[in-house]
């Protein structure tokens, strides 16, 4: 990661900044409420392929510790890349190593530790400078990223893992639109990077709409250099994709595949452009 952002205005193609700082505390409170409500058998239920509820909770704890160590404490230790390892392989490897190590922890100990460390993480983000340079966000195609995007990325991860735990124990997605709207807004910042290989005349627009949200429309515009979220909407985009919230967040986190999302979507206009937009992914995948 570069030492500083040389030209912050150049990140305007990501769209208007999102201030998620006040949302870490309520998201953490929601996680703790979910974990405290679990029955003993729930901890062993599969939350994602290969990981139980306890594994997902342990993974969140690893994210908490990593953020504090790197950005609060300037700690330089920790795992590094092996020769030839891609970012995706590296992330998946160290996540699995951490989860396996944490299987020694009881659910009670894990919950207690998450409560303490998660509170520290919330306070760290509350005090963060949203315009400061921070860790790159690969799925948005920006490195270094402004802290507002890096912070929002972490909020989406915490929220997503909480939903995976909820689904594993028979609960639906948390309907709290205060959090869901911000999460989906952050996910949509991947749209310009998703379209980076799509060639279209300058001014071509692709609109992605998520039903049920007050501000649920994102429009990517082809410019000379890249696709951008910064241009005003035209009256008739070349393609429009409408998704429900459940399809949208599962698509962005690859809980479903693009082909499945297309069968659930309402599509107007150029189908090839719509298909390109439905390749969106907002995690390291």
Buried (B, 14 or more C-beta within 10 A) or exposed (E): EEEEBEEEEEBEBBBEBBEBBEBBBEBBBBBBEBBEEBEEEBBEBEBBEEBBBBBBBBBBBBBBBBBBBBBBEEEEEEEEEEEEEEEEEBBEBBBBEBBEEBEEBEBEEBBEBBBEBBBBBBEBBEEBEBEBBBBBBBBBBBEBBBBBBBBBBBBBBBBBBBBBBBBBBEEEBBEEEEBBBBBBBBBBBBBBBBBEEBEBEEEBBBBBBBEBBEEBBBBBBBBEEBBBBBBEEEEEBBBBBBBBBBBBBBBBBEBBEBEBBBEBBEBBBBEEBBBBBBBBBBBBE
